[in-house]
């Protein structure tokens, strides 16, 4: 399960901004999943660096 699911309601109507927002939501979901699975500091750091 994802922490945040993108919906078009989050869109602002500007393609490049919406793409950035989708990427941020994806990173949040990856971070959440890694922490929940007990990922190592190094793996979580890579997500935060992104």
C-alpha positions as CSV (number, residue, x, y, z in Angstrom):
1,X,0.0,0.0,0.0
2,X,1.2,3.5,-0.8
3,X,1.3,6.3,1.7
4,X,0.1,8.8,-0.9
5,X,-1.7,7.9,-4.1
6,X,-1.5,10.5,-6.9
7,X,-4.9,11.7,-8.2
8,X,-5.6,14.3,-10.8
9,X,-7.0,16.5,-8.0
10,X,-3.4,17.1,-6.9
11,X,-2.6,18.5,-10.4
12,X,-2.1,22.2,-10.9
13,X,-2.5,22.0,-14.7
14,X,1.2,22.7,-15.5
15,X,2.8,19.6,-16.9
16,X,6.3,20.1,-15.6
17,X,5.0,20.9,-12.1
18,X,2.6,18.0,-12.1
19,X,5.5,15.7,-13.1
20,X,7.7,17.0,-10.3
21,X,4.8,16.5,-7.8
22,X,4.3,12.9,-9.0
23,X,8.1,12.3,-8.6
24,X,7.9,13.7,-5.0
25,X,5.0,11.5,-4.1
26,X,6.8,8.5,-5.6
27,X,9.9,9.3,-3.4
28,X,7.7,9.7,-0.3
29,X,6.2,6.3,-1.0
30,X,9.6,4.7,-1.5
31,X,10.8,6.3,1.7
32,X,7.8,5.1,3.6
33,X,8.1,1.6,2.3
34,X,11.8,1.4,3.0
35,X,11.4,2.6,6.6
36,X,8.5,0.2,7.2
37,X,10.7,-2.7,5.9
38,X,13.6,-1.7,8.1
39,X,15.9,-0.6,5.3
40,X,19.4,0.3,6.1
41,X,20.5,3.9,6.6
42,X,22.3,3.9,3.3
43,X,19.3,2.8,1.3
44,X,17.1,5.4,2.9
45,X,19.7,8.1,2.4
46,X,19.7,7.4,-1.3
47,X,16.0,8.2,-1.4
48,X,16.4,11.4,0.6
49,X,19.3,12.5,-1.6
50,X,17.0,12.2,-4.7
